[in-house]
């Protein structure tokens, strides 16, 4: 089983770029791989309570649904700590399953063999 | 976190006493010897109120410290000077203390303390000549070595309050620097309010080859991460 980190850098301001990493991560999780969506910059809002509501891109499953499917399939959602802090996002504002991590956590996973994936 | 003043140091909560030094004591008089002992005891505990209680109302202190000569008049000022040097945080260890008679009816007081505070360890030695009456210490003439940094020992529980430093504001770098300050086998305890540090610092510790001893949430809601330096 491989571990993959799907990088998501956009929030609801660009629904397509926000949704595609979750689409790909969900495929990986469905295929029995370890899938992590790493949200940075405005994508961190997607990991907050209600943050994925109404984020939809034509032709793609609504993001909120993908988010919950990813977790149900064993995937993870990580939010960059350097990006959440200036946006005032703390543990109390997180959606279920989201975790705030820093760069060292990501570096450790990659050093252990995780594959970073830029999908949008 | 309290810093180190240019001419002084930190405050202790507990002092490890040496085996009895009373046999070494040649008191210039009962008052002087008793007061010297009380001052040392108060200093070791960093009990500034108790230290002030050893001082007479007309006490005068002259102290030669690395930053220059300082003079203080009255118990409030003298006690405040010691408080400024030693502060109110950390732990002290008494490495040496000695009380002797000195010429001119004075009492010689020598002490060397090791202070562990917030990840920093300092040693200081002060030599003082005291003159006392039944009312208290009336004169202190003191020379100070300055608060000299030294590496922590493995038995030191070194604590680093990182505040809200985070991944984007230098926490990983400061964490690594603090680990490098302690000896192999020593424990570094980091207290942080940063949300990502709970995952990040253990990851960084592992990447650097150190061992994560514990991760816990404190009563104040902040995260405490204990790391043992392994290499």
Interface residues (C-beta under 8 A of the other chain):
Chain A: X80 X81 X82 X83 X84 X85 X86 X90 X91 X99 X100 X101 X102 X103 X104 X105 X107 X108 X111
Chain B: X164 X166 X167 X168 X169 X171 X172 X194 X195 X196 X197 X199 X200 X201 X203 X204 X206 X207
